[in-house]
Amino acid sequence: MGKPEIEKRESGNESVRLISFESRSRARARMNEGDDADSSHSVALERHFTVPEVARRWGMSEKAVRRFFANEPGVLKWGSPETRKKRGYCNLRIPESVLIRVHQRRAG
């Protein structure tokens, strides 16, 4: 993945930075000029992967991927807890930055 390309534009009274990301279908994200470059990166705008997508890409079982990412900070988790009569389940959505972080940590 490459670095985002930054383009500055003047529109009316404010200056705007348009950032295009190569890995996204959405071509541009809009931000105010006063923001820091570090704080402008938002996990909410990143691509989020499902457990089967990561398992297919990494050639692993879904169970192993769930174990890797179950307690990882930044992963979206939702579902219902297990009760006496019903099995619990947990959906995970893994942001691209978390995926890269875990891969780098595991690769050594």
C-alpha distances in whole Angstrom, upper triangle without the diagonal:
4,7,9,12,15,18,22,25,28,30,33,34,30,27,24,20,18,15,12,9,7,7,11,14,15,15,16,17,20,21,24,24,26,23,21,18,17,19,18,15,16,16,18,15,12,12,15,15,19,20,21,17,16,19,19,15,17,20,22,25,24,27,25,22,24,26,22,21,25,25,22,22,20,20,22,25,28,31,35,37,39,42,46,45,42,39,36,32,29,26,23,20,17,14,10,11,14,13,10,13,16,14,14,18,19,17,19
4,6,9,12,15,19,22,26,27,31,32,28,25,22,18,16,12,11,8,7,8,12,15,16,14,15,16,19,20,22,22,24,21,19,16,16,18,17,14,16,17,19,16,14,14,17,18,22,24,25,21,20,23,23,19,20,24,26,28,28,30,28,25,27,29,25,24,28,28,24,24,22,23,25,28,31,34,38,39,42,45,49,49,45,42,39,36,32,29,26,22,19,16,13,13,16,16,13,16,19,17,16,20,22,20,22
4,6,9,13,16,19,23,25,28,28,25,22,19,15,14,10,9,8,8,10,12,15,15,14,13,14,16,17,19,19,20,18,16,12,13,15,14,12,14,15,18,15,13,15,18,20,24,25,27,23,22,25,25,22,23,27,28,31,30,32,30,27,29,30,27,25,28,28,24,23,21,22,24,28,31,34,38,40,42,46,49,49,46,43,40,36,33,30,26,23,20,17,14,13,17,17,14,16,19,19,18,21,23,22,23
4,6,10,13,16,19,21,25,25,22,18,15,12,10,6,6,5,7,9,11,13,13,11,10,10,13,13,16,16,18,16,14,11,12,14,12,10,13,14,16,13,12,14,18,20,24,26,27,24,23,27,26,23,25,28,30,32,31,33,32,28,30,31,28,26,29,29,25,24,21,23,24,28,30,34,37,39,42,46,49,49,46,43,40,36,33,30,26,23,20,17,14,14,18,18,16,18,21,21,20,23,26,25,26
4,7,10,13,17,19,23,23,20,17,14,10,8,6,6,7,8,12,13,15,14,11,10,11,13,13,16,15,18,16,15,12,14,16,13,13,16,18,19,16,15,17,21,23,27,29,30,27,26,30,29,26,28,31,33,35,34,37,35,32,33,35,32,30,33,33,29,28,25,26,27,31,34,37,41,43,46,49,53,52,49,46,43,40,36,33,30,26,24,20,18,18,21,22,20,22,25,25,24,27,29,28,29
4,7,10,14,16,19,20,16,13,10,7,6,5,7,9,12,15,15,17,15,12,10,10,10,11,12,11,14,13,13,10,13,15,12,12,15,18,19,16,16,19,22,25,29,31,33,29,29,33,32,29,31,35,36,38,37,39,38,34,35,37,34,32,34,34,30,28,25,27,28,32,34,38,41,44,47,50,54,54,50,48,44,41,37,34,31,27,26,22,20,19,23,24,22,24,27,27,26,29,31,31,32
4,7,10,13,16,17,14,11,9,6,5,6,8,12,14,17,17,18,16,12,10,11,10,11,12,11,14,14,15,13,16,17,14,15,18,21,21,18,19,21,25,28,31,34,35,32,32,36,35,32,34,38,39,41,40,42,41,37,38,40,37,35,37,37,34,31,28,30,31,35,37,40,44,46,49,52,56,56,52,50,47,43,40,37,34,30,28,25,23,23,26,27,26,27,31,31,30,33,35,34,35
4,7,10,13,14,11,7,6,5,6,9,11,15,17,20,20,21,18,15,12,12,10,10,10,9,12,13,14,13,17,17,14,16,19,22,22,20,21,24,27,30,34,37,38,35,35,39,38,36,37,41,42,44,42,45,43,40,41,42,39,37,39,39,35,33,30,32,32,36,38,42,45,48,51,54,58,57,54,52,48,45,42,39,36,32,31,27,26,25,29,30,28,30,33,33,32,35,38,37,38
4,6,10,11,9,6,5,6,8,11,13,17,20,22,21,22,19,16,13,13,11,11,11,10,13,15,17,16,20,20,17,19,21,24,24,21,23,25,29,32,35,39,40,37,37,41,40,38,40,43,45,46,44,47,46,42,43,45,42,39,41,41,38,35,32,34,34,38,39,43,46,49,52,55,59,58,55,53,50,47,43,40,37,34,33,29,28,28,31,32,31,33,36,36,36,38,41,40,41
4,7,8,6,5,6,9,11,14,17,20,23,26,24,25,21,19,16,15,12,12,11,10,13,16,18,18,22,21,18,21,23,26,26,23,26,28,32,35,38,41,43,40,40,44,44,41,43,47,48,49,47,50,49,45,45,47,45,42,44,43,40,37,34,36,36,40,41,45,48,50,54,57,60,60,57,55,52,49,45,42,40,36,35,32,31,30,34,35,34,36,39,39,39,41,44,44,44
4,6,6,6,7,10,12,15,18,21,24,26,25,24,21,19,16,15,12,12,11,11,15,17,19,20,23,22,19,22,23,26,25,23,26,28,31,35,38,41,43,40,40,44,44,42,44,47,48,49,47,49,49,45,45,47,45,42,44,43,40,38,34,36,35,39,40,43,47,49,53,55,59,59,55,54,51,48,44,41,39,36,35,32,31,31,34,36,35,37,40,40,40,42,45,45,46
4,6,8,10,13,15,19,21,25,28,30,28,28,24,22,19,18,15,15,13,13,16,18,21,22,26,24,22,25,26,29,28,26,29,31,34,38,41,44,46,43,43,47,47,45,47,50,51,52,50,52,52,48,48,50,48,45,46,46,43,40,37,38,38,41,42,45,49,51,55,57,61,61,57,56,53,50,47,44,42,38,38,35,34,34,37,39,39,40,43,44,43,45,48,48,49
4,7,10,14,16,19,22,26,29,31,29,29,26,24,21,19,15,14,12,12,13,16,20,21,24,23,21,24,25,29,28,26,29,32,35,38,41,45,46,44,44,48,48,46,48,51,52,53,50,52,52,48,48,50,48,44,46,45,42,39,36,38,37,41,42,45,48,51,55,57,61,61,57,56,53,50,47,44,42,39,38,35,35,34,37,39,38,39,42,43,43,45,48,48,49
4,6,10,13,16,19,22,26,28,26,26,23,21,18,16,12,11,8,8,10,13,16,17,21,19,17,20,21,25,24,23,26,29,31,35,38,41,43,40,41,44,45,42,44,48,48,49,47,49,48,45,45,46,44,41,42,41,39,35,32,35,34,38,39,42,46,48,52,54,58,58,55,53,50,47,44,41,39,35,35,31,31,30,33,35,35,35,39,40,39,41,44,44,45
4,7,10,13,17,20,23,25,24,25,21,19,16,14,11,9,7,6,9,11,14,15,18,17,15,18,20,24,23,21,24,27,30,33,37,40,41,39,39,42,42,40,42,45,46,48,45,47,47,43,43,45,42,39,41,40,37,34,31,33,33,37,39,42,45,48,51,54,58,58,54,53,49,46,43,40,37,34,33,29,29,28,31,33,32,33,36,37,37,39,41,41,42
4,6,10,13,16,19,22,20,21,17,15,12,10,7,6,5,5,9,10,13,13,16,15,12,15,17,20,20,18,20,23,26,30,33,36,38,35,35,39,39,36,38,42,43,44,42,44,43,39,40,41,39,36,38,37,34,31,28,30,30,34,35,39,42,45,48,51,55,54,51,49,46,43,39,36,34,30,30,26,25,25,28,30,29,30,33,34,34,36,38,38,39
4,6,10,13,16,18,17,19,15,13,10,8,6,6,6,6,10,10,11,10,14,14,10,13,15,18,18,16,18,21,24,27,30,33,35,32,32,36,36,33,35,38,39,41,39,41,40,37,37,39,36,33,35,35,32,29,26,28,28,32,34,37,41,43,47,50,53,53,50,48,44,41,38,35,32,28,27,23,22,22,25,27,26,27,30,31,30,32,35,35,36
4,7,10,13,15,14,15,12,9,6,6,5,7,9,10,13,12,14,12,15,15,11,12,14,17,17,14,16,18,21,25,28,31,32,29,30,33,33,30,33,36,37,39,37,39,38,35,35,37,35,32,34,34,31,28,25,27,27,31,32,36,39,42,45,48,52,51,48,46,43,39,36,33,30,26,25,22,20,20,24,25,24,26,29,29,29,32,34,34,35
4,7,10,12,11,13,11,8,5,5,7,8,11,11,14,13,13,11,13,13,10,10,12,15,15,12,13,15,19,22,25,28,29,26,26,30,30,27,29,32,34,35,34,36,35,31,32,34,31,29,31,31,28,26,22,24,25,28,30,34,37,40,43,46,50,49,46,44,40,37,34,30,27,24,22,19,17,17,21,22,21,22,25,26,25,28,30,30,31
4,7,9,8,10,8,5,4,7,9,11,15,15,18,16,16,14,15,16,13,12,13,15,15,12,12,14,17,20,23,26,27,24,24,28,27,24,27,30,32,33,32,34,33,30,31,33,30,28,31,31,28,26,23,24,24,28,30,33,37,39,42,46,49,49,45,43,40,36,33,29,26,23,21,18,16,17,20,20,20,22,25,24,25,27,29,29,31
4,6,6,8,8,6,7,8,12,14,17,18,20,18,17,14,15,16,13,11,12,13,14,10,9,11,14,17,20,23,24,20,20,24,24,21,23,26,28,30,28,31,30,26,28,30,27,25,27,28,25,23,20,21,22,25,28,31,35,37,40,43,46,46,42,40,37,33,30,26,24,20,18,15,12,13,17,17,16,19,21,21,21,24,26,25,27
4,6,8,9,8,10,12,15,17,21,21,24,21,21,17,18,19,16,14,15,16,16,13,11,11,15,16,20,23,23,19,19,23,22,19,21,24,26,28,27,30,29,26,27,30,27,25,28,29,26,25,22,22,23,27,29,32,36,38,40,44,47,47,43,40,37,34,30,27,24,20,19,16,13,14,18,17,16,19,21,20,21,24,25,24,27
4,7,9,9,11,13,16,18,22,23,25,22,22,18,19,19,17,14,15,14,15,11,9,8,12,13,16,19,19,15,16,19,18,15,18,21,23,25,24,27,26,22,24,26,23,22,25,26,23,22,19,19,20,23,26,28,32,34,37,40,44,43,39,36,34,30,27,23,21,17,15,13,10,12,15,14,13,17,19,18,19,22,23,22,25
4,5,7,9,10,14,17,20,22,24,21,21,19,19,19,16,14,13,13,13,9,8,7,11,12,16,19,19,16,17,20,19,17,20,23,24,26,24,27,27,23,24,27,25,22,25,26,23,22,19,19,19,22,24,27,31,33,36,39,42,42,38,36,33,29,26,22,20,16,15,12,11,13,16,15,16,19,21,20,21,24,25,25,27
4,6,9,11,15,18,22,23,26,24,24,21,22,22,19,17,16,16,15,11,11,9,12,14,17,20,20,17,19,22,21,19,22,25,26,27,26,29,29,25,26,29,27,25,27,29,26,25,22,21,21,24,25,28,31,34,37,40,43,42,38,36,34,30,27,23,21,18,17,15,14,17,19,19,19,22,24,23,25,28,28,28,31
4,6,8,11,15,18,20,23,21,22,19,20,20,16,15,14,15,13,10,10,10,13,16,19,22,23,20,21,25,24,22,25,28,29,30,28,31,31,27,28,31,29,26,28,29,26,25,22,21,21,24,25,28,32,35,37,41,44,43,39,37,34,31,28,24,22,19,18,16,15,17,20,20,20,23,25,25,26,29,30,30,32
4,7,10,14,17,19,21,20,20,18,20,20,16,15,15,16,15,12,12,13,16,19,22,25,26,22,23,27,26,24,27,29,31,32,31,34,33,29,30,33,31,28,31,31,28,27,24,24,24,27,29,32,35,38,41,44,47,47,43,41,38,34,31,28,25,22,21,18,17,18,22,21,21,24,26,26,27,30,31,31,33
4,7,10,13,15,18,16,17,15,17,17,13,13,13,15,14,11,12,13,17,20,23,27,27,24,25,29,28,26,28,32,33,34,32,35,34,31,31,34,31,29,31,31,28,26,23,24,23,27,29,32,35,38,41,44,48,47,44,42,39,35,32,28,26,22,21,18,17,18,21,22,22,24,27,27,27,30,32,32,33
4,7,10,13,15,13,14,13,15,14,10,10,10,13,12,8,11,13,16,20,23,26,28,25,25,29,29,27,29,32,33,34,32,34,34,30,30,33,30,27,29,29,26,24,21,22,22,25,27,30,34,36,39,42,46,46,42,40,37,34,30,27,25,21,20,17,16,17,20,21,21,23,26,26,27,29,31,31,33
4,7,10,12,11,13,13,15,13,10,11,12,15,14,11,14,17,20,23,26,29,31,28,29,32,33,30,32,36,37,38,35,38,37,33,33,36,33,30,32,32,29,26,23,24,24,27,29,32,36,38,42,44,48,48,44,43,39,36,33,30,27,24,23,20,20,20,23,24,24,25,28,29,29,32,34,34,36
4,7,9,7,10,10,12,11,7,10,11,14,14,12,15,18,21,24,28,31,33,30,30,34,34,32,34,37,38,39,36,38,38,34,34,36,33,30,32,31,28,25,22,24,24,28,29,33,36,39,42,45,49,49,45,43,40,37,33,31,28,25,24,20,20,20,23,25,24,25,28,29,29,31,34,34,35
4,6,6,9,11,13,11,9,13,14,17,17,16,18,22,24,28,31,34,36,34,33,37,38,36,37,41,41,42,40,42,41,37,37,39,36,33,35,34,31,28,25,27,27,30,32,36,39,41,45,47,51,51,48,46,43,40,36,34,31,28,27,24,24,23,26,28,27,28,31,32,32,33,36,37,38
4,6,8,10,13,12,10,14,16,19,20,18,20,24,26,30,33,36,38,35,35,39,39,37,38,42,42,44,42,43,42,39,39,40,38,35,36,35,32,29,26,29,29,33,35,38,42,44,47,50,54,54,51,49,45,43,39,36,34,30,29,25,25,24,27,29,28,28,32,33,32,34,37,37,37
4,7,9,12,11,10,14,16,19,20,19,21,25,27,31,34,37,39,37,36,40,40,38,39,43,43,44,42,44,42,39,39,40,37,34,36,34,31,28,26,29,29,32,34,38,41,43,47,49,53,54,50,49,45,42,39,36,34,31,29,26,26,24,27,29,28,28,31,33,32,33,36,37,37
4,6,8,7,6,10,12,16,16,16,18,22,24,27,30,33,36,33,32,36,37,34,35,39,39,41,38,40,39,35,35,36,33,31,32,31,28,24,22,25,25,29,31,35,38,40,43,46,50,50,47,45,42,39,35,33,30,27,26,22,22,20,23,26,25,24,28,29,28,30,33,33,34
4,5,5,6,9,12,15,17,16,18,21,23,27,30,32,35,32,31,35,36,33,34,37,38,39,37,39,37,34,34,35,32,29,31,29,26,23,21,24,25,29,31,35,38,39,43,46,50,50,47,45,41,39,35,33,30,27,25,21,21,18,21,24,22,22,25,27,26,27,30,31,31
4,6,5,7,10,14,16,15,15,19,21,24,28,30,32,30,28,32,33,30,31,34,35,37,35,36,35,31,32,33,30,27,30,28,25,22,20,23,24,28,30,34,37,39,42,45,49,50,46,44,40,38,34,31,28,25,23,19,18,16,19,21,20,19,23,24,23,24,28,28,28
4,5,6,9,12,14,14,14,18,20,23,26,28,30,28,26,30,31,28,29,33,33,34,33,34,32,29,29,30,27,24,26,25,21,18,17,20,21,25,28,32,35,36,39,43,46,47,44,41,38,35,31,29,26,23,20,17,16,13,16,19,17,17,20,22,20,21,25,25,25
4,5,7,10,12,13,14,18,19,22,25,28,30,28,27,30,32,29,30,34,33,35,33,34,32,29,29,30,27,24,26,24,21,18,16,19,20,23,26,30,33,34,38,41,44,45,42,40,36,33,30,28,25,22,20,17,17,14,17,20,19,18,21,23,22,23,26,27,27
4,6,10,11,10,12,16,18,21,24,27,29,27,26,30,31,28,29,33,33,34,32,34,33,29,29,30,28,25,27,25,22,19,16,19,20,24,26,30,33,35,38,41,45,45,42,40,36,33,30,27,24,21,20,16,16,14,17,19,19,19,22,24,23,24,27,28,29
4,7,9,8,9,12,14,18,21,23,26,23,22,26,27,25,25,29,29,31,29,30,29,25,26,27,24,21,23,22,19,16,14,16,17,21,24,27,31,32,36,39,43,43,40,37,34,31,27,24,21,18,16,12,12,10,13,16,15,15,18,20,19,21,24,25,25
4,5,6,7,11,12,16,19,21,24,22,21,24,26,24,25,28,28,29,27,28,27,24,23,25,23,19,21,20,17,14,11,13,14,18,20,24,27,29,32,36,39,40,36,34,30,27,24,21,18,15,14,10,11,10,12,15,15,15,18,20,20,21,24,25,26
4,5,5,8,9,12,15,17,20,18,17,21,23,21,22,25,25,25,23,24,24,20,20,21,19,16,17,17,14,12,8,10,11,14,17,21,24,26,29,32,36,36,33,31,27,24,20,18,15,12,10,7,8,7,9,12,13,13,15,17,18,19,21,23,24
4,6,8,9,12,15,18,20,18,18,22,23,22,23,26,26,26,23,25,25,21,20,23,21,17,18,18,16,14,10,11,10,14,16,19,23,25,28,31,35,35,32,30,26,23,20,17,14,11,11,8,10,11,12,14,16,16,18,20,21,22,24,26,27
4,7,9,12,15,19,21,18,18,22,23,21,23,26,26,27,25,27,26,22,22,25,23,19,21,21,19,17,13,13,13,17,19,22,26,28,31,34,38,38,34,32,29,26,22,19,16,13,12,9,10,11,13,15,16,17,19,20,21,23,25,26,28
4,6,10,13,16,18,15,15,19,20,18,19,23,23,24,22,24,23,19,20,22,20,17,19,19,16,15,12,12,12,16,18,22,25,28,30,34,37,37,34,31,28,24,21,18,15,11,10,6,6,8,10,11,12,14,16,17,18,20,21,22,24
4,7,10,13,15,12,12,16,16,15,17,20,20,21,19,21,21,17,18,21,18,16,18,19,17,16,13,12,12,15,18,21,24,27,29,33,36,36,32,29,26,23,19,16,13,9,8,6,6,9,11,10,12,14,16,16,18,20,21,22,24
4,7,10,12,10,10,14,15,14,15,18,18,18,16,18,18,14,14,17,16,13,15,16,14,14,11,9,9,12,14,17,21,23,25,29,32,32,28,26,23,19,16,12,9,6,5,4,6,9,9,9,12,14,14,15,18,19,20,21,24
4,7,8,6,7,10,11,10,12,15,15,15,12,15,15,11,12,15,14,11,14,16,14,15,12,10,10,12,14,17,20,22,24,28,31,31,27,24,21,18,15,11,8,6,5,6,7,11,10,8,12,14,13,14,17,18,18,19,22
4,6,5,6,9,10,11,12,14,13,13,10,12,13,10,10,14,13,11,12,15,14,16,14,10,10,11,13,14,18,20,21,25,28,27,23,20,18,14,12,8,6,5,6,9,11,14,12,11,14,16,15,16,19,20,19,21,24
4,5,5,6,9,10,11,12,10,9,6,9,10,6,7,10,10,9,10,14,13,16,14,11,11,11,13,14,17,19,20,24,26,26,22,19,17,13,11,8,7,7,8,11,12,15,13,11,14,16,14,14,18,18,17,19,22
4,6,5,6,9,10,10,9,8,6,10,11,8,10,13,13,12,14,17,17,19,18,15,15,15,16,17,19,21,22,25,28,27,23,20,18,15,13,11,10,10,11,14,14,17,16,13,16,18,16,16,20,21,19,20,24
4,5,5,6,9,10,10,11,9,13,13,10,12,15,14,13,15,18,17,19,17,15,15,16,18,19,22,24,25,29,31,30,27,23,22,18,16,13,11,10,10,12,12,15,14,11,14,17,15,15,18,20,18,19,23
4,5,5,6,8,8,9,8,11,10,7,10,12,11,10,13,16,15,17,16,13,14,15,18,19,22,24,25,29,31,31,27,24,22,18,16,13,11,10,9,11,10,13,12,8,11,14,12,11,15,16,14,15,19
4,6,5,6,5,6,5,9,8,6,9,11,11,11,14,17,16,19,18,15,17,17,19,20,23,23,24,28,30,30,26,23,21,18,16,14,12,13,12,14,14,16,15,11,14,16,14,13,16,17,15,16,19
4,6,5,7,8,8,12,12,10,13,15,14,15,18,21,20,22,21,18,19,20,22,22,25,27,27,31,33,32,29,25,24,21,19,17,15,15,14,16,15,18,17,13,16,18,16,14,18,19,17,18,21
4,6,8,10,11,14,13,11,14,16,14,15,18,20,19,21,20,18,19,20,23,24,27,28,29,33,35,35,31,28,26,23,21,18,16,15,13,14,13,15,15,11,13,16,14,12,15,17,15,15,19
4,6,9,10,13,11,9,13,14,12,13,17,19,17,20,20,17,20,21,23,24,27,28,29,32,35,35,31,28,26,23,21,19,16,16,14,15,14,16,14,11,12,14,12,10,13,15,12,12,16
4,7,9,12,10,10,13,15,14,15,18,21,20,23,23,20,22,22,25,25,28,28,29,32,34,34,31,27,26,23,21,20,18,18,16,18,17,19,18,14,16,18,15,13,16,18,15,15,18
4,7,8,7,7,10,11,11,13,15,18,18,21,21,19,20,20,22,23,25,25,26,29,31,31,28,24,23,20,19,18,16,17,15,18,17,19,17,14,16,17,14,13,16,17,14,15,18
4,5,5,7,9,10,11,13,14,17,18,21,21,18,20,19,20,20,22,22,22,26,27,27,24,20,20,17,16,16,15,16,16,19,19,21,18,16,18,19,16,15,19,19,16,18,21
4,5,5,6,9,10,11,12,15,16,19,19,15,16,15,17,17,19,19,19,23,25,25,21,18,16,14,13,12,11,13,13,16,17,19,17,14,18,19,16,16,19,19,17,19,22
4,5,5,6,9,10,10,14,15,18,19,16,17,15,17,16,18,18,17,21,23,23,20,16,15,13,12,12,12,14,15,18,19,21,18,16,19,19,16,17,20,19,17,19,22
4,5,5,6,9,10,13,13,17,18,15,17,16,18,19,20,20,20,24,26,26,23,19,18,16,14,14,13,15,14,17,18,19,16,14,16,17,13,13,17,16,13,16,18
4,5,5,6,8,11,11,15,15,12,14,14,16,17,19,19,20,24,26,27,23,20,18,15,13,12,10,11,10,14,14,16,13,10,13,14,11,11,15,14,12,15,17
4,5,5,6,9,10,13,14,11,12,11,13,14,16,16,17,20,23,23,20,16,14,11,9,9,8,10,10,14,15,17,13,12,16,16,12,14,17,16,15,18,20
4,6,5,8,9,13,15,12,14,13,15,16,17,17,17,21,23,24,21,18,15,13,12,13,11,13,13,16,17,18,14,13,16,15,12,14,17,15,13,16,18
4,6,8,7,11,13,11,14,13,16,18,20,19,20,24,27,28,25,21,19,16,14,14,11,13,11,14,14,15,11,10,13,12,8,10,13,11,10,13,15
4,6,5,8,9,7,10,10,13,15,17,18,19,23,26,27,24,20,17,15,12,11,8,9,8,11,12,12,9,9,12,11,8,11,14,12,12,15,17
4,6,9,10,8,9,8,11,12,14,14,16,19,22,23,20,17,14,12,9,10,8,10,10,13,15,15,12,12,15,14,12,15,17,16,15,19,20
4,6,9,8,10,9,13,15,16,15,17,21,24,25,23,20,16,15,12,13,11,12,11,14,16,15,12,13,16,14,12,15,17,15,15,19,19
4,6,6,9,10,14,16,19,18,21,24,27,29,26,23,19,17,14,14,11,11,9,11,13,12,8,10,12,10,9,12,14,12,13,16,17
4,6,9,10,14,17,19,19,22,26,29,30,27,25,21,19,15,15,12,12,10,10,13,11,8,11,13,11,10,14,15,14,15,19,19
4,6,9,13,16,19,20,23,26,30,31,28,25,21,19,15,14,10,9,8,7,10,9,7,10,12,11,11,14,16,15,17,20,21
4,6,10,13,16,17,20,24,27,28,24,22,18,15,12,10,7,6,5,7,10,10,7,9,12,12,11,14,16,16,17,20,21
4,7,10,14,15,19,22,25,26,22,20,16,14,10,8,6,5,7,8,12,13,11,12,16,15,15,18,20,20,20,23,25
4,7,10,12,15,18,22,22,19,16,13,10,6,6,5,7,9,11,15,16,13,15,18,18,17,19,22,21,22,25,26
4,7,10,13,16,19,19,16,14,11,8,6,5,7,9,12,15,18,19,17,18,22,22,20,23,26,25,25,28,30
4,7,10,12,16,16,12,11,7,5,4,6,9,12,15,18,21,23,20,21,25,24,23,25,28,27,27,30,32
4,7,9,13,12,9,9,5,6,7,9,12,15,18,21,25,26,23,24,28,27,26,28,31,30,29,33,34
4,6,10,11,9,8,5,7,8,11,14,17,20,23,26,27,24,25,29,28,26,28,31,30,29,32,34
4,7,8,6,5,4,7,10,14,16,20,22,26,29,30,27,27,31,30,27,30,33,31,30,34,35
4,5,5,7,7,11,13,17,20,23,26,29,32,33,30,31,34,34,31,34,37,35,34,37,39
4,6,8,10,14,17,20,23,27,29,33,36,37,33,34,37,37,34,36,39,37,36,40,41
4,7,10,13,17,20,23,26,29,33,36,37,34,34,38,37,35,37,40,39,37,41,42
4,6,10,13,16,19,23,26,29,32,34,31,31,35,34,32,34,37,36,34,38,40
4,7,10,13,17,20,23,26,29,31,28,28,31,31,28,30,34,32,31,34,36
4,7,10,13,17,20,23,26,28,24,25,28,28,26,28,31,29,28,32,34
4,7,10,14,16,20,23,24,21,21,25,25,23,25,28,27,26,29,31
4,6,10,13,16,19,21,18,18,22,22,20,22,25,24,23,26,28
4,7,10,13,16,18,16,16,20,20,18,20,24,23,23,25,28
4,6,10,13,15,12,12,16,16,15,17,20,20,19,22,24
4,7,10,12,10,10,14,15,14,16,19,19,19,21,24
4,6,8,7,7,10,11,11,12,15,16,16,18,20
4,6,5,6,9,10,11,12,14,16,17,18,20
4,5,5,6,9,10,11,12,14,15,16,19
4,5,5,6,9,10,11,12,14,15,17
4,5,5,6,8,10,10,12,14,16
4,6,5,6,9,10,11,12,14
4,6,5,6,9,10,10,12
4,5,5,6,9,10,11
4,5,5,6,8,10
4,5,5,6,9
4,6,5,6
4,6,5
4,5
4
